[in-house]
Amino acid sequence: MKPVRWNRKAATIPVGKGGSRTVPTLCALCALCGFLTSVPVAAQVTRLAVLQAEDRRAPTANDLAVIRSGAHSGDPQTMRLGIRALGRLQRPALVAEITPFLKHALPEIRAEAATAIGQAAQGSKGEPPASAAVVDAAAAALAARLKVEAEADVRAAICETIGRLPYSTASQVEGAERTLLELAAHGDTIGDRLGVAKGFEALVRINRKLRPPGGEVVALLRRMASPGAAEAVTGARVRRLALEALATTGGIGEETLLTVAGDQDPQVRRLAMRAAVTPTRPPSSAEDELLARGLGDASPIVRLEALRSEGIRHTDTAGVCPFAVVAATDADTHVALYALDLLSRCASSPDAVALLGHEVDDLSHAGSPRSWHRAAHALVALATAAPERGTAALAQFKGSRIWQLRMYAARAAAALADRETLAALASDDDDNVREAAVEGLRKVAGHATDSIYITQLTRAGNQLLRVSALALEGTASADAAAPALKAAWQRLVGDGKDNSHDARDAVAKTLASLGADPREARGQTRVRQVSDTGQTPRNDLNAEDLRRLASPRARITIRGVGAFELALFTAQAPATVLRFAHLAESGYYNGLTFHRVVPNFVIQGGSPGANEYIGDAAFMRDEVGAWPHVRGAVGISTRGHDTGDAQIFIDLVDNPRLDHDYTVFAQVLNGIDIVDRILEGDVIDRIDIIP
């Protein structure tokens, strides 16, 4: 694996085998890395106070005054912290206060202001998005600045914000189109092209129903998507963003599609495969040619996307079977597993059924921690494609010592409507297996198995409590269910853990459906928060840790796979980096897993319960910033605003739809090939923080 190559303005990061990507240097984005070192004491105090006020979400007038003083301090780095904090509060009323900074003498202040305007306008809990009048004023100020702005990086930041403002009328969207088209006609730098591409990707994705893009926009995006339209390396991101927008509109056009399918960038070719198929359009010979190329592509992300498109366009279910049978032997495990899933549609294909039968009959490798996946996916597919054979194979899975195989057995039992097996698995030692069994019973038995759902309410797993409570909604056994639900509610509230909120919401909803009030059992709404390590969570920002972790890296070692290294963005996401570093140094992540793997999207891990609903007890606030969700970006998983619980995810491809919604606190520097190899259930041996 090639190392990262640095210079003052850019870093060339290795991607895949022999590839690379040039991005703004981490040192440029982390210009605040020394924001508590080598500066006067007064500035240190102000910067820390701004960070702490932002971390509290500025609930008081004094906190807001602290942030405002930082934004107007005159010290450039302190000003950036203050302006960014004003934006992250996501209060539309602050847009007018941020706007004057668009005229500041320093380009970094102007760019920060443009990003902050876009974030403040979004609103948040209790704060609706900006009104039409506020959006109009912000759009006008951004457009006016764009006409006179001399710095390409600032123009790019303005374009991105113009694309993501919360427009409410078609005329507002049309105005944004005109502004971006005007820059596209005159901008002559890669920064301008990137800014326009980012602006249009967001504008089209968010507003396609309010106003579909006009013909001039579609024509521009087609030109931007074509190979050779921009620099080979940096320009690849422009082409990807243009293709994302075109795929959203369905307006890519056959000529452009065939052209971009030969792009040197694997992500562009992947997007070409995705854009190749529209469910409402009948298959064509051009699609046949394009997808055939994709299925034989050297890159697994392209092969997988081509296979997915084959599955979409073959509405006759069996039409995809010949492709899936071949792909099930793919050298890349993720492609093979997706193909096995598709074979569930192939009941009429003897070859498909035989292949699935072979996979579930041969369990010689299924006992290995990294070799159970093929058999598990094949079992679920076989349960649908050949129920009799699926039923015959089920017994050897439901008694497996690997809990993931038992969980997949529950999914197969649900497909088979096997109530007996589901009821047995609802008593499993592992709450993830129980959750899958309850989900299955909810579908095939409904309220006939309410007694099983009630039994689950004494368990600890938030995911199990949630699904069991929802399964009891509308039950006729209210006399038995209500006391158990109230007891569960009382226990969850008493535990004082933020991350039980999904389970609490489900319990409250079901109690309401039964005519009961959960508050009768609550007693108190909040107790002292306790982390899953048994200590009060260290989510406070302090000068000592900010100095120690001013420019850190992290090395994540995956058992039986290898290690990869991250650059941590303390300047962009200080509270997130500090929480992550504290937990890593305490050994919190050691032995946890990556429980969610979505090929061509993300991998997610770091849950003590190996599921979406159990993480570190206290929530952490969002710290969305300028770093995009490109391949290798590392973010914090959330289930709503400010609900991060220290579960991390890694972008496997560029995911622009996640930008400005999910915190990015790190970027993979080396070892992206290790990330690509991670499978569901792979274990994090350790995370080392390197200050």
C-alpha positions as CSV (number, residue, x, y, z in Angstrom):
1,M,0.0,0.0,0.0
2,K,1.4,3.4,-1.0
3,P,1.9,6.0,1.8
4,V,0.1,9.3,1.8
5,R,2.1,12.0,-0.1
6,W,1.8,15.5,1.3
7,N,2.5,19.0,0.2
8,R,1.4,22.4,1.5
9,K,-2.0,22.5,-0.2
10,A,-2.9,18.9,-1.0
11,A,-2.5,15.3,0.1
12,T,-2.5,12.4,-2.3
13,I,-4.3,9.5,-0.6
14,P,-4.0,5.9,-1.9
15,V,-7.3,4.4,-3.1
16,G,-7.5,0.7,-4.0
17,K,-4.9,-1.0,-6.0
18,G,-2.6,1.5,-7.6
19,G,-5.1,4.4,-7.5
20,S,-4.9,7.7,-5.6
21,R,-7.0,10.7,-4.8
22,T,-5.9,14.3,-4.1
23,V,-7.8,16.1,-1.4
24,P,-7.2,19.4,0.5
25,T,-4.4,18.6,2.9
26,L,-5.4,17.5,6.4
27,C,-3.0,20.1,7.7
28,A,-4.9,22.8,5.8
29,L,-8.3,21.7,7.3
30,C,-6.7,21.2,10.7
31,A,-5.2,24.7,10.7
32,L,-6.5,24.9,14.2
33,C,-4.4,21.9,15.4
34,G,-2.4,24.2,17.6
35,F,-5.3,26.2,18.7
36,L,-4.4,25.9,22.3
37,T,-0.6,26.1,21.8
38,S,1.8,28.8,20.8
39,V,-0.9,31.5,21.3
40,P,-1.4,34.1,24.1
41,V,-3.2,32.8,27.2
42,A,-6.2,35.1,26.6
43,A,-6.8,33.6,23.2
44,Q,-6.5,30.1,24.6
45,V,-9.1,30.9,27.3
46,T,-11.4,32.4,24.7
47,R,-11.1,29.5,22.3
48,L,-11.8,26.9,25.0
49,A,-14.8,28.9,26.2
50,V,-16.2,29.0,22.7
51,L,-15.8,25.2,22.3
52,Q,-17.4,24.5,25.7
53,A,-20.3,26.9,24.9
54,E,-20.9,25.2,21.6
55,D,-20.6,21.7,23.3
56,R,-23.5,22.8,25.6
57,R,-25.4,24.0,22.5
58,A,-25.5,27.5,24.0
59,P,-28.7,27.1,26.1
60,T,-28.1,30.5,27.8
61,A,-27.7,34.1,26.7
62,N,-24.2,34.0,28.3
63,D,-23.1,31.0,26.2
64,L,-24.3,32.7,23.1
65,A,-22.4,35.9,24.1
66,V,-19.2,33.8,24.5
67,I,-19.6,32.4,21.0
68,R,-20.3,35.9,19.6
69,S,-17.2,37.3,21.3
70,G,-15.1,34.6,19.7
71,A,-16.6,35.3,16.3
72,H,-15.8,39.0,16.7
73,S,-12.4,38.6,18.5
74,G,-10.2,39.7,15.7
75,D,-8.0,36.6,16.0
76,P,-8.5,34.6,12.8
77,Q,-8.5,31.1,14.4
78,T,-10.8,32.2,17.2
79,M,-13.1,33.9,14.7
80,R,-13.4,30.7,12.7
81,L,-14.3,28.7,15.9
82,G,-16.9,31.3,16.8
83,I,-18.4,31.5,13.3
84,R,-18.5,27.7,13.0
85,A,-20.2,27.4,16.4
86,L,-22.9,29.9,15.4
87,G,-23.6,27.8,12.4
88,R,-23.6,24.5,14.3
89,L,-26.3,25.8,16.7
90,Q,-28.6,25.5,13.6
91,R,-30.6,28.5,14.6
92,P,-32.0,30.3,11.5
93,A,-32.2,33.6,13.5
94,L,-28.4,33.7,13.5
95,V,-28.1,33.6,9.7
96,A,-28.2,37.4,9.5
97,E,-25.5,37.6,12.1
98,I,-23.2,35.4,10.2
99,T,-23.7,36.9,6.8
100,P,-21.5,40.0,7.3
101,F,-18.5,37.7,7.7
102,L,-18.8,37.0,3.9
103,K,-17.0,40.3,3.4
104,H,-14.1,39.7,5.8
105,A,-10.6,40.3,4.5
106,L,-9.4,36.7,5.1
107,P,-10.6,34.0,2.7
108,E,-10.7,31.4,5.4
109,I,-13.1,33.5,7.4
110,R,-15.3,34.0,4.3
111,A,-15.4,30.3,3.5
112,E,-16.2,29.5,7.2
113,A,-19.1,32.0,7.0
114,A,-20.5,30.5,3.9
115,T,-20.6,27.0,5.4
116,A,-22.0,28.3,8.7
117,I,-24.9,30.1,6.9
118,G,-25.8,26.8,5.3
119,Q,-25.8,25.0,8.6
120,A,-27.6,27.7,10.6
121,A,-30.4,27.8,8.0
122,Q,-31.3,24.1,8.5
123,G,-32.8,24.4,11.9
124,S,-32.8,21.6,14.4
125,K,-34.9,20.2,17.3
126,G,-37.4,22.9,18.2
127,E,-35.9,25.1,15.5
128,P,-37.7,24.8,12.1
129,P,-35.7,25.5,8.9
130,A,-35.3,29.1,7.9
131,S,-38.3,30.9,6.6
132,A,-38.6,31.9,2.9
133,A,-37.6,35.5,3.8
134,V,-34.4,34.3,5.6
135,V,-33.5,32.0,2.8
136,D,-34.0,34.7,0.2
137,A,-31.8,37.1,2.1
138,A,-29.1,34.4,2.6
139,A,-29.2,33.4,-1.1
140,A,-29.0,37.0,-2.2
141,A,-26.0,37.7,0.0
142,L,-24.2,34.5,-1.2
143,A,-24.9,35.3,-4.8
144,A,-23.7,38.9,-4.4
145,R,-20.4,37.7,-2.8
146,L,-19.9,35.0,-5.5
147,K,-19.8,37.7,-8.2
148,V,-16.9,39.5,-6.6
149,E,-15.1,36.7,-4.7
150,A,-11.5,36.3,-5.8
151,E,-10.6,33.0,-4.1
152,A,-11.7,29.8,-5.8
153,D,-12.0,27.9,-2.4
154,V,-14.4,30.5,-1.1
155,R,-16.4,30.4,-4.3
156,A,-16.7,26.6,-3.9
157,A,-17.9,26.9,-0.3
158,I,-20.5,29.5,-1.4
159,C,-21.7,27.2,-4.2
160,E,-22.2,24.3,-1.9
161,T,-24.2,26.4,0.5
162,I,-26.4,27.8,-2.3
163,G,-27.1,24.2,-3.3
164,R,-28.2,23.1,0.2
165,L,-30.3,26.0,1.6
166,P,-33.8,24.9,2.7
167,Y,-35.8,26.3,-0.3
168,S,-39.5,26.1,-0.1
169,T,-40.6,27.4,-3.5
170,A,-39.7,26.5,-7.1
171,S,-38.7,30.1,-7.9
172,Q,-36.0,29.9,-5.1
173,V,-34.6,26.7,-6.7
174,E,-34.6,28.4,-10.1
175,G,-32.7,31.3,-8.7
176,A,-30.1,29.0,-7.2
177,E,-29.8,27.3,-10.6
178,R,-29.1,30.6,-12.3
179,T,-26.4,31.5,-9.8
180,L,-24.6,28.2,-10.1
181,L,-24.9,28.3,-13.9
182,E,-23.4,31.8,-14.0
183,L,-20.3,30.6,-12.1
184,A,-20.0,27.5,-14.3
185,A,-19.9,29.7,-17.4
186,H,-17.0,31.8,-16.0
187,G,-15.2,29.8,-13.4
188,D,-12.0,28.3,-14.8
189,T,-10.4,26.4,-11.9
190,I,-10.9,22.9,-10.6
191,G,-12.2,24.6,-7.4
192,D,-14.9,26.3,-9.3
193,R,-15.9,23.1,-11.0
194,L,-15.9,21.2,-7.8
195,G,-18.0,23.9,-6.1
196,V,-20.6,24.0,-8.9
197,A,-20.8,20.1,-8.9
198,K,-21.3,20.0,-5.1
199,G,-23.9,22.8,-5.4
200,F,-25.9,21.1,-8.1
201,E,-25.6,17.6,-6.5
202,A,-27.3,19.0,-3.3
203,L,-29.7,21.2,-5.1
204,V,-31.0,18.4,-7.4
205,R,-31.1,15.8,-4.7
206,I,-33.0,17.9,-2.1
207,N,-35.3,19.8,-4.5
208,R,-36.0,17.4,-7.4
209,K,-39.7,17.2,-6.5
210,L,-40.0,21.0,-5.9
211,R,-38.4,21.8,-9.2
212,P,-36.7,19.3,-11.5
213,P,-33.4,20.6,-13.0
214,G,-33.8,22.5,-16.3
215,G,-32.3,21.4,-19.6
216,E,-29.3,23.8,-19.3
217,V,-28.4,22.2,-15.9
218,V,-28.7,18.7,-17.3
219,A,-26.5,19.6,-20.3
220,L,-23.9,21.1,-18.0
221,L,-23.9,18.0,-15.7
222,R,-23.4,15.7,-18.7
223,R,-20.4,17.7,-19.8
224,M,-19.0,17.7,-16.2
225,A,-19.5,13.9,-15.9
226,S,-17.5,13.1,-19.1
227,P,-13.9,11.9,-18.8
228,G,-11.4,14.6,-19.7
229,A,-13.8,17.3,-18.5
230,A,-11.5,17.9,-15.6
231,E,-8.1,16.9,-14.1
232,A,-7.7,13.1,-14.0
233,V,-7.3,12.8,-10.2
234,T,-8.9,15.8,-8.6
235,G,-11.4,16.0,-11.4
236,A,-12.7,12.5,-10.6
237,R,-14.7,14.0,-7.7
238,V,-16.3,16.5,-10.0
239,R,-17.4,13.7,-12.4
240,R,-18.7,11.6,-9.5
241,L,-20.8,14.5,-8.2
242,A,-22.2,15.3,-11.6
243,L,-23.1,11.7,-12.1
244,E,-24.8,11.6,-8.7
245,A,-27.0,14.5,-9.7
246,L,-27.8,13.0,-13.1
247,A,-28.6,9.6,-11.6
248,T,-31.0,11.4,-9.3
249,T,-32.8,13.0,-12.2
250,G,-32.7,10.0,-14.6
251,G,-31.3,12.4,-17.2
252,I,-27.9,11.0,-17.9
253,G,-28.6,10.1,-21.5
254,E,-27.3,7.0,-23.3
255,E,-24.3,8.7,-25.0
256,T,-23.0,10.1,-21.7
257,L,-23.7,6.8,-19.9
258,L,-21.6,4.7,-22.4
259,T,-18.8,7.3,-22.2
260,V,-18.5,7.4,-18.4
261,A,-18.7,3.6,-18.2
262,G,-15.1,3.7,-19.5
263,D,-13.8,6.2,-17.0
264,Q,-10.5,5.4,-15.3
265,D,-12.1,6.1,-11.9
266,P,-13.8,3.0,-10.4
267,Q,-16.3,5.2,-8.5
268,V,-17.4,6.9,-11.7
269,R,-17.9,3.5,-13.4
270,R,-19.9,2.3,-10.4
271,L,-22.2,5.3,-10.7
272,A,-22.6,4.6,-14.4
273,M,-23.8,1.1,-13.5
274,R,-26.3,2.6,-11.0
275,A,-27.5,5.1,-13.5
276,A,-27.9,2.5,-16.3
277,V,-31.3,1.3,-15.1
278,T,-34.6,3.0,-14.6
279,P,-37.3,0.7,-13.3
280,T,-40.0,2.3,-15.4
281,R,-37.9,1.9,-18.6
282,P,-37.8,-1.4,-20.5
283,P,-34.3,-3.1,-20.9
284,S,-32.3,-2.0,-24.0
285,S,-29.4,-3.4,-25.9
286,A,-27.3,-0.5,-24.7
287,E,-28.0,-1.5,-21.1
288,D,-27.1,-5.1,-21.9
289,E,-23.7,-4.0,-23.2
290,L,-23.1,-1.6,-20.3
291,L,-24.0,-4.0,-17.6
292,A,-22.0,-6.8,-19.2
293,R,-18.9,-4.6,-19.1
294,G,-19.7,-3.8,-15.5
295,L,-20.1,-7.4,-14.4
296,G,-16.6,-8.1,-15.8
297,D,-15.0,-5.0,-14.4
298,A,-11.7,-5.2,-12.5
299,S,-13.2,-3.3,-9.5
300,P,-15.5,-5.2,-7.2
301,I,-17.5,-2.0,-6.4
302,V,-18.4,-1.8,-10.2
303,R,-19.3,-5.5,-10.4
304,L,-21.5,-5.3,-7.4
305,E,-23.4,-2.2,-8.7
306,A,-23.8,-3.9,-12.1
307,L,-25.3,-6.9,-10.4
308,R,-27.6,-4.7,-8.4
309,S,-28.8,-3.0,-11.6
310,E,-29.4,-6.4,-13.2
311,G,-31.6,-7.2,-10.2
312,I,-33.6,-4.0,-10.6
313,R,-34.2,-4.2,-14.3
314,H,-35.3,-7.9,-14.3
315,T,-38.8,-7.5,-12.9
316,D,-39.6,-11.0,-14.0
317,T,-37.6,-12.2,-10.9
318,A,-35.9,-15.1,-12.7
319,G,-34.2,-13.0,-15.3
320,V,-31.4,-12.1,-12.9
321,C,-30.6,-15.7,-11.9
322,P,-28.0,-16.5,-14.6
323,F,-26.0,-13.4,-13.6
324,A,-26.4,-14.1,-9.8
325,V,-25.3,-17.8,-10.2
326,V,-22.0,-16.7,-11.9
327,A,-21.5,-13.8,-9.4
328,A,-21.9,-16.1,-6.4
329,T,-18.4,-17.4,-7.2
330,D,-16.9,-13.9,-7.4
331,A,-13.5,-13.6,-5.7
332,D,-14.8,-10.6,-3.7
333,T,-16.8,-11.8,-0.7
334,H,-19.2,-8.8,-0.8
335,V,-20.1,-9.4,-4.4
336,A,-20.6,-13.1,-3.8
337,L,-22.8,-12.5,-0.8
338,Y,-25.0,-10.0,-2.7
339,A,-25.4,-12.6,-5.4
340,L,-26.4,-15.3,-2.9
341,D,-29.1,-12.9,-1.6
342,L,-30.4,-12.4,-5.2
343,L,-30.8,-16.1,-5.6
344,S,-33.8,-16.0,-3.3
345,R,-35.7,-15.0,-6.4
346,C,-34.6,-18.1,-8.4
347,A,-37.0,-20.8,-7.4
348,S,-37.4,-21.9,-11.0
349,S,-33.7,-22.2,-11.6
350,P,-32.3,-25.6,-10.8
351,D,-28.7,-24.3,-11.0
352,A,-29.5,-21.6,-8.4
353,V,-31.2,-24.0,-6.0
354,A,-28.4,-26.5,-6.3
355,L,-25.8,-23.8,-5.6
356,L,-27.7,-22.6,-2.5
357,G,-28.1,-26.2,-1.4
358,H,-24.4,-26.9,-1.7
359,E,-23.6,-23.8,0.4
360,V,-25.9,-24.7,3.3
361,D,-24.9,-28.4,3.2
362,D,-21.2,-27.7,3.3
363,L,-20.5,-26.2,6.7
364,S,-16.9,-27.3,6.9
365,H,-15.8,-23.6,7.1
366,A,-18.9,-22.1,8.8
367,G,-17.4,-22.6,12.3
368,S,-14.7,-20.0,11.5
369,P,-15.3,-16.4,12.7
370,R,-14.7,-15.1,9.1
371,S,-16.2,-18.0,7.1
372,W,-19.9,-18.3,8.2
373,H,-21.2,-15.6,5.9
374,R,-21.8,-17.6,2.7
375,A,-23.8,-20.3,4.5
376,A,-25.8,-17.8,6.4
377,H,-26.8,-15.8,3.3
378,A,-27.5,-19.0,1.3
379,L,-29.8,-20.3,4.1
380,V,-32.0,-17.2,4.0
381,A,-32.2,-17.3,0.2
382,L,-32.9,-21.0,0.1
383,A,-35.8,-20.6,2.5
384,T,-37.5,-18.5,-0.1
385,A,-36.3,-20.2,-3.3
386,A,-36.8,-23.8,-2.1
387,P,-38.8,-23.9,1.3
388,E,-38.6,-27.7,1.7
389,R,-34.8,-27.7,1.4
390,G,-34.6,-24.6,3.6
391,T,-36.6,-26.3,6.3
392,A,-34.4,-29.4,6.1
393,A,-31.2,-27.3,6.5
394,L,-32.5,-25.1,9.3
395,A,-31.8,-27.4,12.2
396,Q,-28.0,-27.3,11.9
397,F,-28.0,-23.5,11.9
398,K,-30.3,-22.8,14.9
399,G,-28.0,-24.7,17.2
400,S,-24.8,-23.1,16.0
401,R,-22.3,-21.8,18.5
402,I,-21.9,-18.7,16.3
403,W,-24.7,-16.3,17.3
404,Q,-24.8,-14.7,13.9
405,L,-25.7,-18.0,12.3
406,R,-28.5,-18.4,14.8
407,M,-29.7,-14.9,13.9
408,Y,-29.7,-15.7,10.2
409,A,-31.6,-18.9,11.1
410,A,-34.3,-16.8,12.7
411,R,-34.5,-14.8,9.5
412,A,-34.8,-18.0,7.5
413,A,-37.5,-19.3,9.9
414,A,-39.4,-16.1,9.3
415,A,-39.3,-16.6,5.5
416,L,-40.5,-20.2,6.2
417,A,-43.3,-19.0,8.6
418,D,-41.8,-21.5,11.1
419,R,-43.3,-20.4,14.4
420,E,-41.8,-23.3,16.4
421,T,-38.3,-22.4,15.4
422,L,-38.9,-18.7,15.9
423,A,-40.4,-19.3,19.4
424,A,-37.3,-21.4,20.3
425,L,-34.9,-18.7,19.1
426,A,-36.8,-16.1,21.1
427,S,-35.3,-17.7,24.1
428,D,-31.7,-17.5,22.8
429,D,-28.8,-16.3,25.0
430,D,-28.1,-13.5,22.6
431,D,-30.5,-10.5,22.3
432,N,-29.7,-10.0,18.6
433,V,-30.9,-13.5,17.9
434,R,-34.0,-12.8,20.0
435,E,-34.7,-9.6,18.2
436,A,-34.6,-11.4,14.8
437,A,-37.0,-14.1,16.2
438,V,-39.4,-11.5,17.6
439,E,-39.4,-9.6,14.3
440,G,-40.2,-12.9,12.5
441,L,-43.0,-13.8,15.0
442,R,-44.5,-10.3,14.6
443,K,-44.8,-10.9,10.9
444,V,-46.0,-14.6,10.9
445,A,-48.0,-14.8,14.2
446,G,-48.9,-11.3,15.2
447,H,-50.6,-11.1,18.6
448,A,-50.9,-14.8,18.9
449,T,-47.4,-14.8,20.5
450,D,-47.8,-11.8,22.7
451,S,-46.7,-13.8,25.7
452,I,-43.3,-14.2,24.1
453,Y,-43.0,-10.5,23.5
454,I,-43.9,-9.7,27.1
455,T,-41.2,-12.1,28.3
456,Q,-38.6,-10.1,26.3
457,L,-39.3,-6.9,28.3
458,T,-37.1,-8.1,31.2
459,R,-34.0,-8.3,28.9
460,A,-31.3,-5.7,28.7
461,G,-30.9,-5.2,25.0
462,N,-32.4,-1.9,23.8
463,Q,-32.9,-3.4,20.3
464,L,-34.9,-6.3,21.7
465,L,-37.0,-4.1,24.0
466,R,-37.8,-1.8,21.1
467,V,-39.1,-4.5,18.8
468,S,-40.9,-6.3,21.5
469,A,-42.7,-3.2,22.6
470,L,-43.7,-2.4,19.1
471,A,-45.0,-6.0,18.6
472,L,-47.3,-5.4,21.5
473,E,-48.9,-2.3,20.1
474,G,-52.7,-2.8,20.0
475,T,-52.6,-6.1,21.9
476,A,-55.8,-7.5,23.4
477,S,-53.7,-8.7,26.4
478,A,-53.4,-5.2,27.9
479,D,-53.7,-6.5,31.5
480,A,-50.6,-8.6,31.1
481,A,-48.6,-6.3,28.8
482,A,-49.1,-2.9,30.5
483,P,-47.4,-3.8,33.8
484,A,-44.4,-5.3,32.0
485,L,-44.1,-2.3,29.7
486,K,-44.3,0.1,32.7
487,A,-41.6,-1.9,34.5
488,A,-39.4,-1.8,31.4
489,W,-39.9,2.0,31.1
490,Q,-39.1,2.5,34.8
491,R,-35.9,0.5,34.4
492,L,-34.8,2.3,31.3
493,V,-35.4,5.7,32.9
494,G,-33.6,4.6,36.0
495,D,-30.6,3.5,34.0
496,G,-30.2,7.1,32.8
497,K,-28.7,6.2,29.5
498,D,-29.4,8.5,26.5
499,N,-29.0,5.6,24.0
500,S,-32.1,3.8,25.3
501,H,-34.3,6.6,23.7
502,D,-35.5,4.3,20.9
503,A,-36.6,1.7,23.3
504,R,-38.2,4.2,25.6
505,D,-40.1,5.8,22.6
506,A,-41.4,2.3,21.5
507,V,-42.5,1.5,25.1
508,A,-44.3,4.9,25.4
509,K,-46.0,4.5,22.1
510,T,-47.3,1.0,22.9
511,L,-48.5,2.1,26.4
512,A,-50.3,5.0,24.8
513,S,-52.0,2.6,22.4
514,L,-53.2,0.7,25.5
515,G,-54.5,3.8,27.1
516,A,-51.8,3.9,29.7
517,D,-49.5,6.8,30.6
518,P,-45.8,5.8,31.0
519,R,-45.2,8.9,33.2
520,E,-47.2,7.2,36.0
521,A,-44.3,4.7,36.3
522,R,-41.5,7.1,35.6
523,G,-40.9,8.8,38.9
524,Q,-38.2,10.9,37.4
525,T,-37.1,11.7,33.9
526,R,-33.3,11.9,34.4
527,V,-30.7,10.5,36.7
528,R,-26.9,10.9,36.6
529,Q,-25.7,9.7,33.3
530,V,-23.4,6.7,33.6
531,S,-21.3,5.4,30.7
532,D,-21.0,1.7,29.7
533,T,-17.6,1.7,31.3
534,G,-19.3,2.4,34.7
535,Q,-17.9,6.0,34.9
536,T,-19.5,9.4,34.3
537,P,-18.7,9.9,30.6
538,R,-15.8,12.2,29.7
539,N,-17.4,14.4,27.2
540,D,-16.1,17.6,28.6
541,L,-13.6,19.7,26.6
542,N,-10.5,20.6,28.5
543,A,-7.3,22.4,27.6
544,E,-5.0,19.5,28.6
545,D,-6.6,17.0,26.3
546,L,-7.0,19.4,23.4
547,R,-3.2,20.1,23.6
548,R,-2.3,16.5,23.9
549,L,-4.6,15.5,21.0
550,A,-3.9,18.5,18.8
551,S,-3.0,16.5,15.8
552,P,-3.5,12.8,16.6
553,R,-3.7,9.6,14.6
554,A,-5.4,6.3,15.4
555,R,-4.5,2.8,14.4
556,I,-7.4,0.3,14.3
557,T,-6.4,-3.4,14.3
558,I,-9.0,-5.9,13.0
559,R,-8.6,-9.5,14.2
560,G,-7.4,-11.8,11.4
561,V,-7.5,-9.0,8.8
562,G,-4.9,-6.2,9.5
563,A,-4.7,-2.6,10.6
564,F,-5.5,0.8,9.1
565,E,-4.6,4.2,10.2
566,L,-6.7,7.4,10.7
567,A,-6.0,11.1,10.9
568,L,-8.2,12.5,13.6
569,F,-9.7,16.0,13.0
570,T,-9.4,17.6,16.4
571,A,-9.8,21.1,15.0
572,Q,-13.0,20.2,13.1
573,A,-14.6,17.9,15.6
574,P,-12.9,18.4,19.0
575,A,-15.6,16.9,21.3
576,T,-16.0,13.9,19.0
577,V,-12.2,13.2,18.8
578,L,-11.8,13.6,22.6
579,R,-14.7,11.1,23.3
580,F,-13.3,8.7,20.7
581,A,-9.8,9.0,22.1
582,H,-10.9,8.6,25.7
583,L,-12.9,5.5,24.9
584,A,-10.1,4.0,22.8
585,E,-7.5,4.6,25.5
586,S,-9.8,3.0,28.1
587,G,-10.1,-0.2,26.0
588,Y,-13.8,0.4,25.3
589,Y,-13.6,-0.7,21.7
590,N,-11.4,-3.7,22.2
591,G,-13.3,-6.9,21.3
592,L,-16.3,-5.0,19.8
593,T,-17.2,-5.7,16.2
594,F,-18.3,-4.1,12.9
595,H,-21.9,-5.4,13.0
596,R,-23.2,-3.6,9.9
597,V,-21.6,-3.9,6.4
598,V,-23.4,-2.4,3.5
599,P,-21.2,-2.8,0.4
600,N,-20.8,0.3,-1.7
601,F,-22.0,2.4,1.2
602,V,-20.6,2.1,4.7
603,I,-19.4,-0.2,7.4
604,Q,-20.5,0.5,11.0
605,G,-19.2,-0.8,14.3
606,G,-18.2,-0.1,17.9
607,S,-21.4,-1.2,19.6
608,P,-21.1,-3.2,22.9
609,G,-24.3,-5.0,21.8
610,A,-23.3,-5.5,18.2
611,N,-26.3,-3.6,16.9
612,E,-27.7,-0.2,16.0
613,Y,-29.3,0.6,19.4
614,I,-26.5,0.0,22.0
615,G,-23.5,2.3,22.3
616,D,-21.8,4.5,24.9
617,A,-24.5,5.7,27.3
618,A,-24.4,9.5,26.9
619,F,-25.1,11.1,23.6
620,M,-22.5,13.3,21.9
621,R,-23.4,16.4,19.8
622,D,-23.0,16.6,16.1
623,E,-20.0,18.4,14.8
624,V,-20.7,18.6,11.1
625,G,-18.2,20.5,9.1
626,A,-16.5,21.1,5.8
627,W,-14.8,17.7,5.3
628,P,-17.0,15.7,2.9
629,H,-18.1,12.1,3.2
630,V,-15.6,10.8,0.6
631,R,-14.3,7.2,0.5
632,G,-12.4,6.6,3.7
633,A,-14.1,9.3,5.8
634,V,-14.9,8.2,9.3
635,G,-18.1,9.4,10.9
636,I,-20.3,9.0,14.0
637,S,-23.5,7.0,13.6
638,T,-26.7,8.8,14.8
639,R,-30.4,8.2,14.9
640,G,-31.4,11.8,14.9
641,H,-29.9,15.2,15.7
642,D,-27.2,15.0,18.4
643,T,-27.7,11.3,19.1
644,G,-24.2,9.9,18.5
645,D,-23.2,7.1,20.9
646,A,-19.6,6.5,19.9
647,Q,-20.5,4.0,17.1
648,I,-18.3,4.8,14.1
649,F,-18.9,4.3,10.4
650,I,-16.5,4.4,7.5
651,D,-17.5,5.5,4.0
652,L,-16.7,2.8,1.4
653,V,-17.5,5.2,-1.4
654,D,-18.2,8.9,-1.7
655,N,-21.6,9.5,0.0
656,P,-22.4,13.2,-0.7
657,R,-25.9,12.8,0.7
658,L,-24.4,12.4,4.2
659,D,-22.5,15.7,4.0
660,H,-23.5,18.2,6.6
661,D,-25.8,15.7,8.4
662,Y,-23.2,13.3,9.9
663,T,-20.1,14.3,11.8
664,V,-16.8,13.5,10.0
665,F,-14.0,13.2,12.7
666,A,-11.3,11.3,10.8
667,Q,-10.1,10.1,7.4
668,V,-8.4,6.8,6.6
669,L,-4.8,7.6,5.7
670,N,-3.4,4.1,5.1
671,G,-5.0,0.7,4.9
672,I,-8.2,1.4,2.9
673,D,-7.7,-2.1,1.4
674,I,-8.1,-3.5,4.9
675,V,-11.3,-1.5,5.4
676,D,-12.6,-3.0,2.1
677,R,-12.1,-6.6,3.4
678,I,-14.0,-6.1,6.7
679,L,-17.0,-8.5,7.0
680,E,-20.0,-8.5,9.3
681,G,-18.9,-9.6,12.8
682,D,-15.2,-8.8,12.3
683,V,-13.6,-8.0,15.7
684,I,-11.8,-4.8,16.6
685,D,-8.8,-6.1,18.5
686,R,-7.7,-2.7,19.6
687,I,-7.6,1.0,18.8
688,D,-4.3,2.8,19.5
689,I,-4.3,6.6,19.8
690,I,-1.0,8.2,18.6
691,P,-0.8,11.8,19.9
